[in-house]
């Protein structure tokens, strides 16, 4: 008979004590393979516990493969071929939680103004969706994303960017990092990929295995002459507001780039229109896709800047010529954005709240932009500003004989986070002076001026 000491006053249930006792005895070879275990009735009588307790313990051993059941015969110990899991005693350990450093002022270009988000309206749509009437959304949705959201995106693109497309051309996914590999697989597996240099820092990491080709950028955007000298057949570009320099691709280069793409059947342009909503001087820059007559531009954008980074909703618009191929390759894919989030956003857009929110945010970011540039103007000519016509960051160059890394450390010691242009290069570029991105979206309006003064002070930059 199995002899185990069961503590009836223990916080650990009796069935668990018995299960662990038998399991450890099997693991330690105290019970040989093939041994028949006592019947539930006999063991219950012997240990003075209920048969239910025995049944639960045996059931767990059976489920984990330590014993086998033979109908109308009993339970027998199985042979354990691989090292089984052994329950270990809990040991008190001290874990150190590593938290990101908190800065008083953070000039990250990806931060948004969180104080102005319309929580009450968003909550209203969420509340309406989360009930029995929306139980269909518990099932897997359409691979390209919910039709309701794709329809609203198509309407928005026509009204704001002059892009004519159908919902069937739109694919929704959880961020550029998710969608770009899909595009590259769709076009060709052996494609040669060209990138702006400097450019969006996540893209080289996504496509590093294909050894992306860096193409230089100047005040007129991507240098197309340089692209034409390579064997690249795909180029990723941010023409309306180049990241991070802020340059706008000139009209001449837009035409030149579209002609480059039209020269070969396997050439494509991936246009990332990541923050086209925010422009502070002149009219919005037209999307490159709107000029395309040869189905060579794959348009991408996201709601990261216009709504919130955590929403993780991005999308691309395929030329009609690639739709059938997309369906053949990705027919088994599932959308990576939750259906409820997609329908909340679709309702938010359909009822006009997205447009209202954008109009409000344009005014807020314009005020922040103007406050930032005005404060920096007091340090002319000691600093130079670029890319200040659009977006949610500007570039500043500091005429100091120090490295960008040294200046970043100095700023950090003053509780200020800044980000250098070298953080966004695929290969080193020549800069006359240390250059930094100053994102203003996440800094409250009233804090921008003191933040700049504190930054300039720690760097030893004097007012003009």
Backbone torsions as a table, in degrees:
resi	resn	phi	psi	omega
1	UNK	NA	142.4	178.1
2	UNK	-70.7	130.0	-179.3
3	UNK	-114.1	113.9	178.1
4	UNK	-132.8	143.6	176.9
5	UNK	-91.6	112.5	179.3
6	UNK	-105.4	125.7	179.7
7	UNK	-91.1	105.7	-175.5
8	UNK	-73.6	-13.9	178.2
9	UNK	-100.8	4.9	-178.7
10	UNK	-75.1	154.6	176.2
11	UNK	-73.9	-17.8	178.7
12	UNK	-82.5	127.3	-177.4
13	UNK	-56.4	151.6	-178.6
14	UNK	-62.1	-39.9	-178.5
15	UNK	-63.2	-34.9	179.7
16	UNK	-71.5	-38.6	176.6
17	UNK	-61.6	-43.2	-179.0
18	UNK	-67.8	-44.1	179.0
19	UNK	-58.0	-46.6	-179.7
20	UNK	-65.9	-38.6	-179.7
21	UNK	-62.4	-47.7	-179.7
22	UNK	-67.4	-42.7	-178.4
23	UNK	-60.6	-47.6	-179.2
24	UNK	-65.8	-32.9	178.0
25	UNK	-66.9	-37.6	177.7
26	UNK	-67.8	-44.8	-179.0
27	UNK	-62.2	-40.6	-177.5
28	UNK	-87.0	11.1	176.6
29	UNK	62.7	22.3	175.5
30	UNK	-77.0	-20.9	172.0
31	UNK	-119.8	121.7	-174.6
32	UNK	-75.7	154.9	177.2
33	UNK	-61.2	135.4	179.6
34	UNK	92.4	-8.4	179.0
35	UNK	-65.0	134.9	176.4
36	UNK	-85.4	129.1	178.2
37	UNK	-78.7	153.5	177.4
38	UNK	-58.9	150.6	175.8
39	UNK	-63.4	159.2	-179.2
40	UNK	-60.6	-38.2	-178.4
41	UNK	-68.7	-45.7	-178.1
42	UNK	-64.5	-43.3	-178.7
43	UNK	-68.6	-34.5	178.2
44	UNK	-65.1	-42.3	178.6
45	UNK	-65.9	-39.7	-176.8
46	UNK	-68.2	-41.1	-178.0
47	UNK	-91.2	-4.1	179.5
48	UNK	60.1	46.5	175.7
49	UNK	-133.4	172.7	-175.7
50	UNK	-77.5	154.9	176.4
51	UNK	-65.8	-27.4	178.3
52	UNK	-62.5	-40.2	178.1
53	UNK	-61.4	-43.5	178.8
54	UNK	-63.7	-42.4	-177.2
55	UNK	-62.2	-41.9	179.9
56	UNK	-66.6	-43.1	-179.8
57	UNK	-63.5	-46.6	178.3
58	UNK	-62.2	-39.5	-179.7
59	UNK	-60.8	-40.7	178.8
60	UNK	-67.9	-41.7	177.7
61	UNK	-62.7	-37.7	179.1
62	UNK	-66.3	-44.0	-178.9
63	UNK	-63.6	-34.6	-177.7
64	UNK	-88.9	-2.2	174.5
65	UNK	85.6	12.9	178.7
66	UNK	-79.5	-26.0	178.3
67	UNK	-134.4	162.1	177.0
68	UNK	-127.2	150.1	-179.1
69	UNK	-105.9	130.6	173.5
70	UNK	-112.9	117.4	-174.7
71	UNK	-51.9	131.6	177.7
72	UNK	61.8	12.7	177.5
73	UNK	-118.2	-52.1	179.1
74	UNK	145.3	-163.8	-177.6
75	UNK	-109.2	136.1	-176.7
76	UNK	-128.4	146.3	-178.5
77	UNK	-72.9	130.5	179.4
78	UNK	-90.4	157.8	174.4
79	UNK	-82.2	133.2	-179.9
80	UNK	-99.8	110.8	-176.4
81	UNK	-78.2	-39.2	-176.9
82	UNK	-108.8	159.7	179.8
83	UNK	-61.3	115.4	-177.9
84	UNK	-81.6	166.3	176.4
85	UNK	-73.1	130.2	179.0
86	UNK	-110.5	126.6	178.3
87	UNK	-61.9	125.4	-178.9
88	UNK	-107.0	149.3	176.0
89	UNK	-68.3	140.2	179.2
90	UNK	-71.8	134.0	179.8
91	UNK	-115.1	133.5	178.6
92	UNK	-66.7	121.9	179.1
93	UNK	-128.4	149.7	178.0
94	UNK	-104.2	118.3	179.9
95	UNK	-104.2	133.2	179.5
96	UNK	-96.1	121.8	179.4
97	UNK	-87.8	118.4	-179.9
98	UNK	-93.3	113.5	-179.3
99	UNK	-105.7	147.3	176.9
100	UNK	-64.3	143.6	-179.3
101	UNK	-63.7	134.9	177.9
102	UNK	-93.7	125.0	178.9
103	UNK	-103.4	146.4	176.2
104	UNK	-65.8	-41.4	177.6
105	UNK	-126.8	125.4	-179.3
106	UNK	-122.6	112.5	-177.7
107	UNK	-92.9	31.3	-179.9
108	UNK	-63.4	132.1	-176.5
109	UNK	-71.1	-11.5	-178.0
110	UNK	-96.2	-2.3	-177.4
111	UNK	-81.1	148.2	-179.9
112	UNK	-116.9	171.6	175.9
113	UNK	-82.3	102.5	-175.6
114	UNK	-79.0	-18.8	-177.9
115	UNK	-71.5	-19.8	-172.7
116	UNK	-102.9	7.0	-178.9
117	UNK	-73.2	135.7	-177.6
118	UNK	-79.1	71.9	-175.9
119	UNK	-58.4	-41.2	-175.4
120	UNK	-62.8	-40.4	179.7
121	UNK	-70.6	-43.9	178.9
122	UNK	-60.8	-42.4	179.7
123	UNK	-63.3	-36.7	179.6
124	UNK	-60.1	-47.6	-179.7
125	UNK	-67.8	-37.4	178.4
126	UNK	-64.2	-42.8	-179.5
127	UNK	-63.5	-38.9	179.7
128	UNK	-66.7	-32.4	-177.0
129	UNK	-79.4	-36.4	-172.8
130	UNK	-84.3	71.8	172.2
131	UNK	-153.3	-177.3	-173.7
132	UNK	-61.8	-25.0	-178.4
133	UNK	-68.7	-16.0	-178.8
134	UNK	-108.6	19.9	-175.2
135	UNK	-62.6	-21.3	177.7
136	UNK	-64.1	-25.9	-179.1
137	UNK	-74.0	-4.2	175.0
138	UNK	-76.1	-19.0	178.5
139	UNK	-85.2	164.2	177.3
140	UNK	-66.1	137.0	-177.9
141	UNK	-94.2	-162.4	-179.1
142	UNK	-71.2	140.0	-177.8
143	UNK	-57.0	-36.4	-178.6
144	UNK	-81.0	-3.8	-174.3
145	UNK	108.5	163.4	-177.1
146	UNK	-63.6	134.1	-177.3
147	UNK	-59.7	-37.9	-178.6
148	UNK	-58.2	-40.6	-179.8
149	UNK	-75.3	-39.9	179.0
150	UNK	-63.1	-34.4	177.3
151	UNK	-64.4	-45.0	-179.8
152	UNK	-67.3	-36.4	177.6
153	UNK	-65.0	-41.8	178.6
154	UNK	-60.5	-43.1	178.1
155	UNK	-62.9	-44.9	-178.3
156	UNK	-63.0	-43.4	-178.7
157	UNK	-64.2	-36.3	178.7
158	UNK	-67.5	-43.5	-176.3
159	UNK	-73.5	-36.5	-172.5
160	UNK	-101.6	-27.9	-174.1
161	UNK	-122.8	0.5	179.2
162	UNK	68.5	25.6	-178.8
163	UNK	-97.3	123.3	177.7
164	UNK	-98.6	113.7	178.6
165	UNK	-152.4	163.4	177.1
166	UNK	-103.1	155.3	177.1
167	UNK	-55.1	-30.1	-179.2
168	UNK	-65.5	-18.4	179.5
169	UNK	-87.9	-8.0	-172.9
170	UNK	-98.1	136.6	175.3
171	UNK	-123.9	129.2	-177.2
172	UNK	-104.6	139.2	178.3
173	UNK	-152.8	172.5	-174.2
174	UNK	-88.3	63.9	173.9
175	UNK	107.1	157.1	178.7
176	UNK	-57.2	-37.8	-177.7
177	UNK	-62.0	-28.5	177.9
178	UNK	-83.7	-38.6	-172.5
179	UNK	-79.7	-35.0	-175.7
180	UNK	-60.8	-45.0	176.9
181	UNK	-59.3	-31.5	176.9
182	UNK	-64.3	-43.0	-179.5
183	UNK	-63.6	-44.5	-177.5
184	UNK	-64.4	-38.8	177.2
185	UNK	-67.6	-34.8	-178.9
186	UNK	-67.1	-38.0	-176.1
187	UNK	-76.5	-63.8	178.3
188	UNK	-167.3	145.6	-179.9
189	UNK	-76.0	-25.4	-177.5
190	UNK	-107.3	27.7	-178.8
191	UNK	-68.9	151.3	173.4
192	UNK	-99.2	123.9	-166.8
193	UNK	-109.0	123.9	178.8
194	UNK	-107.6	143.2	-177.4
195	UNK	-130.6	151.1	170.7
196	UNK	-66.7	142.9	178.0
197	UNK	-134.7	108.2	6.0
198	UNK	-74.8	163.3	-179.0
199	UNK	-162.4	-172.2	-177.7
200	UNK	-57.7	119.7	-168.3
201	UNK	-68.2	-24.5	-178.0
202	UNK	-75.3	-24.7	-174.3
203	UNK	-64.4	-46.6	177.8
204	UNK	-58.7	-35.2	-179.8
205	UNK	-68.3	-33.7	179.0
206	UNK	-68.3	-39.4	-170.1
207	UNK	-119.9	25.3	-176.0
208	UNK	-62.6	-32.3	-176.9
209	UNK	-64.0	-20.8	179.0
210	UNK	-95.7	7.3	176.8
211	UNK	53.4	68.8	-177.4
212	UNK	-57.3	146.0	-177.5
213	UNK	-95.6	119.3	179.7
214	UNK	-79.7	135.0	177.3
215	UNK	-119.6	129.9	-174.9
216	UNK	-67.7	158.2	-179.8
217	UNK	-126.4	139.2	172.5
218	UNK	-127.2	-161.7	-175.9
219	UNK	-66.1	-15.3	177.5
220	UNK	-104.0	14.2	177.5
221	UNK	93.1	-155.0	-177.8
222	UNK	-58.5	134.8	179.3
223	UNK	-84.6	99.2	-173.9
224	UNK	-66.2	-32.4	177.4
225	UNK	-56.3	-38.5	179.7
226	UNK	-69.6	-39.2	177.9
227	UNK	-62.2	-40.5	-176.0
228	UNK	-65.6	-18.7	-179.7
229	UNK	-87.4	-3.2	-179.6
230	UNK	-101.6	173.6	175.2
231	UNK	-99.8	19.0	178.7
232	UNK	-66.0	145.0	174.5
233	UNK	-121.2	-3.6	174.3
234	UNK	-131.4	135.7	176.0
235	UNK	-128.9	133.0	176.4
236	UNK	-100.7	127.1	-170.9
237	UNK	-144.6	148.8	174.9
238	UNK	-117.5	78.0	-167.9
239	UNK	-72.4	-32.7	-175.0
240	UNK	-77.5	-26.3	178.0
241	UNK	-160.5	86.4	-172.2
242	UNK	-56.5	132.4	177.7
243	UNK	-101.2	124.7	9.6
244	UNK	-104.5	1.0	-170.0
245	UNK	-74.0	-22.3	-178.0
246	UNK	84.2	1.3	-179.3
247	UNK	-66.9	149.0	176.8
248	UNK	-106.5	129.3	179.3
249	UNK	-63.5	122.0	-176.0
250	UNK	-65.6	160.2	-178.6
251	UNK	-60.6	-39.9	-179.6
252	UNK	-63.8	-41.2	-179.3
253	UNK	-73.6	-29.5	175.7
254	UNK	-61.5	-47.3	178.5
255	UNK	-62.9	-42.8	179.6
256	UNK	-62.6	-40.9	-179.0
257	UNK	-67.5	-41.9	179.1
258	UNK	-65.9	-36.1	176.4
259	UNK	-66.5	-39.1	177.0
260	UNK	-58.6	-45.0	-178.3
261	UNK	-66.9	-34.2	-175.9
262	UNK	-74.3	-12.7	-175.7
263	UNK	-74.9	-16.6	-177.7
264	UNK	-142.6	144.2	-176.7
265	UNK	-65.6	-27.3	-176.1
266	UNK	-99.7	14.1	177.8
267	UNK	-94.4	136.1	178.3
268	UNK	-142.5	153.6	175.8
269	UNK	-113.1	127.2	173.6
270	UNK	-101.3	110.6	-177.3
271	UNK	-97.7	113.8	177.1
272	UNK	-98.0	111.8	-175.7
273	UNK	-104.3	53.0	-162.8
274	UNK	-63.7	-29.1	179.8
275	UNK	-143.2	41.9	-176.8
276	UNK	-65.6	-15.5	-175.9
277	UNK	-68.4	-21.6	-170.8
278	UNK	-115.8	102.9	177.0
279	UNK	-134.5	135.0	-169.4
280	UNK	-110.7	-11.9	179.0
281	UNK	-133.1	125.9	178.8
282	UNK	76.3	-168.8	-178.2
283	UNK	-86.5	159.4	175.5
284	UNK	-58.1	142.9	179.4
285	UNK	-76.6	128.1	-179.4
286	UNK	-60.4	148.7	177.4
287	UNK	-71.6	143.2	177.7
288	UNK	-60.8	-34.5	-178.7
289	UNK	-59.9	-33.2	-179.2
290	UNK	-67.6	-20.6	179.4
291	UNK	-92.1	-13.1	-172.4
292	UNK	-73.6	122.8	178.5
293	UNK	-106.8	-2.1	-172.2
294	UNK	-122.2	16.6	179.2
295	UNK	55.7	47.7	-177.1
296	UNK	-112.8	-3.6	-177.1
297	UNK	-110.8	126.1	171.7
298	UNK	-103.4	113.8	-174.2
299	UNK	-89.2	134.8	177.9
300	UNK	-128.1	147.5	171.6
301	UNK	-159.8	-180.0	-173.9
302	UNK	-153.7	163.4	175.8
303	UNK	-99.3	15.6	-176.7
304	UNK	-60.9	-48.1	-177.6
305	UNK	-85.4	-37.2	-174.9
306	UNK	-75.4	-26.9	178.5
307	UNK	-124.3	-75.3	-179.1
308	UNK	-164.0	141.2	178.6
309	UNK	-62.6	-34.4	-174.8
310	UNK	-72.3	-12.6	179.3
311	UNK	-66.4	-30.4	177.6
312	UNK	55.1	50.2	175.3
313	UNK	-121.6	115.4	173.9
314	UNK	-130.1	171.9	-178.7
315	UNK	-159.1	159.1	169.5
316	UNK	-131.4	156.8	179.3
317	UNK	-114.9	116.7	-178.2
318	UNK	-86.6	143.2	169.4
319	UNK	-62.7	147.4	-179.9
320	UNK	-53.7	-28.9	-177.3
321	UNK	-68.7	-17.1	-178.1
322	UNK	-103.5	-2.8	-174.4
323	UNK	-63.6	-46.6	-177.5
324	UNK	-64.0	-40.4	178.8
325	UNK	-64.7	-38.9	177.0
326	UNK	-59.3	-45.8	-178.2
327	UNK	-64.2	-35.5	179.4
328	UNK	-68.5	-39.1	-175.5
329	UNK	-83.9	-39.5	-170.1
330	UNK	-112.5	21.1	-177.8
331	UNK	-62.6	-26.8	-177.4
332	UNK	-92.9	-1.3	-179.5
333	UNK	-73.6	155.0	172.7
334	UNK	-114.3	145.4	177.7
335	UNK	-60.4	140.1	-176.0
336	UNK	-94.1	1.6	176.6
337	UNK	-106.4	129.0	-179.5
338	UNK	-53.4	140.6	-177.0
339	UNK	-61.5	-38.1	179.7
340	UNK	-61.7	-43.5	178.8
341	UNK	-62.0	-39.4	179.8
342	UNK	-64.2	-40.8	-177.9
343	UNK	-75.5	-31.5	173.7
344	UNK	-61.4	-47.1	-179.9
345	UNK	-64.7	-40.2	179.8
346	UNK	-61.7	-44.1	178.6
347	UNK	-66.2	-39.3	179.0
348	UNK	-60.1	-39.7	179.5
349	UNK	-76.6	-44.0	-175.9
350	UNK	-59.5	-38.3	-176.7
351	UNK	-87.4	8.1	173.3
352	UNK	87.4	1.7	-177.1
353	UNK	-73.1	-29.2	178.5
354	UNK	-65.3	-45.2	178.7
355	UNK	-62.0	-41.8	178.5
356	UNK	-63.9	-41.6	179.6
357	UNK	-63.7	-42.7	179.1
358	UNK	-62.3	-44.0	179.2
359	UNK	-60.6	-40.4	178.7
360	UNK	-66.7	-43.3	-177.7
361	UNK	-69.2	-31.7	176.8
362	UNK	-60.6	-41.7	179.5
363	UNK	-67.0	-41.8	-179.0
364	UNK	-66.0	-46.4	-178.6
365	UNK	-70.9	-31.3	175.3
366	UNK	-63.1	-42.4	177.9
367	UNK	-62.1	-42.6	179.0
368	UNK	-66.2	-42.8	178.5
369	UNK	-59.5	-46.9	-178.7
370	UNK	-66.0	-39.5	178.6
371	UNK	-63.9	-41.6	-179.6
372	UNK	-64.9	-51.1	-177.4
373	UNK	-66.6	-35.7	178.1
374	UNK	-65.3	-43.2	179.9
375	UNK	-64.5	-42.0	179.2
376	UNK	-67.0	-27.9	-178.8
377	UNK	-63.6	-21.9	178.3
378	UNK	-73.1	-7.5	178.8
379	UNK	-108.5	6.2	173.3
380	UNK	-65.3	150.3	-5.9
381	UNK	-90.8	18.1	-176.0
382	UNK	-72.0	-19.5	175.1
383	UNK	-127.9	156.8	177.5
384	UNK	-120.2	142.3	-178.3
385	UNK	-116.1	138.9	174.7
386	UNK	-134.7	161.0	173.5
387	UNK	63.4	36.0	-174.6
388	UNK	-101.3	21.7	-178.8
389	UNK	-98.6	-15.9	-174.1
390	UNK	-158.3	174.1	174.0
391	UNK	78.2	-165.6	-175.7
392	UNK	-123.4	23.9	172.1
393	UNK	-154.2	160.5	173.0
394	UNK	-129.4	168.7	175.6
395	UNK	-109.8	138.3	173.7
396	UNK	-127.5	141.8	175.0
397	UNK	-112.3	135.7	-175.2
398	UNK	-113.5	117.2	-179.2
399	UNK	-77.2	70.3	-178.5
400	UNK	-127.9	138.5	179.1
401	UNK	-80.4	58.3	176.5
402	UNK	-137.6	158.0	178.9
403	UNK	-78.8	160.4	176.9
404	UNK	-60.7	-37.3	-179.2
405	UNK	-64.2	-42.4	178.5
406	UNK	-62.4	-41.0	-179.8
407	UNK	-68.2	-36.5	176.5
408	UNK	-62.8	-41.2	179.5
409	UNK	-65.7	-42.8	178.3
410	UNK	-59.7	-43.0	179.2
411	UNK	-64.2	-43.2	-179.1
412	UNK	-61.8	-37.3	178.0
413	UNK	-65.6	-20.7	176.0
414	UNK	-99.5	16.8	177.9
415	UNK	64.8	36.7	178.4
416	UNK	-127.6	131.0	177.4
417	UNK	-101.4	123.6	175.2
418	UNK	-127.7	161.7	-172.4
419	UNK	-133.5	122.5	-174.3
420	UNK	-84.8	156.9	-179.9
421	UNK	-66.3	-24.7	179.3
422	UNK	-68.1	-15.5	175.5
423	UNK	-68.8	-12.0	-172.3
424	UNK	-122.1	22.8	-179.0
425	UNK	-104.5	145.9	175.6
426	UNK	-86.2	-35.9	171.1
427	UNK	-140.2	155.9	-175.4
428	UNK	-54.9	141.2	175.6
429	UNK	-122.5	156.3	179.9
430	UNK	-87.5	127.2	174.1
431	UNK	-128.2	141.2	-177.5
432	UNK	-66.6	-41.8	-178.9
433	UNK	-136.2	160.5	175.3
434	UNK	-53.2	131.6	-174.8
435	UNK	-125.2	136.7	-175.4
436	UNK	-132.1	150.8	171.2
437	UNK	-90.6	132.4	174.3
438	UNK	-115.9	100.1	175.6
439	UNK	-83.4	134.0	-175.5
440	UNK	-113.5	-2.0	-175.5
441	UNK	-61.9	-39.4	-174.4
442	UNK	-91.6	0.3	-179.3
443	UNK	-101.1	126.5	177.9
444	UNK	-56.5	146.3	-175.9
445	UNK	-52.6	-45.1	-176.0
446	UNK	-71.3	-11.8	-179.6
447	UNK	-98.6	-8.6	-176.1
448	UNK	-64.3	-46.9	-178.3
449	UNK	-62.5	-52.5	177.9
450	UNK	-61.9	-31.2	179.0
451	UNK	-64.8	-44.1	179.7
452	UNK	-65.8	-44.6	179.7
453	UNK	-60.9	-40.3	179.1
454	UNK	-66.8	-38.8	179.3
455	UNK	-65.3	-48.1	-179.6
456	UNK	-63.5	-35.9	179.7
457	UNK	-64.6	-44.2	-179.0
458	UNK	-67.9	-24.8	178.1
459	UNK	-90.3	-7.6	179.7
460	UNK	75.7	25.9	178.4
461	UNK	-88.2	127.0	-177.3
462	UNK	-91.8	153.4	173.2
463	UNK	-69.5	153.8	-178.8
464	UNK	-68.3	NA	NA
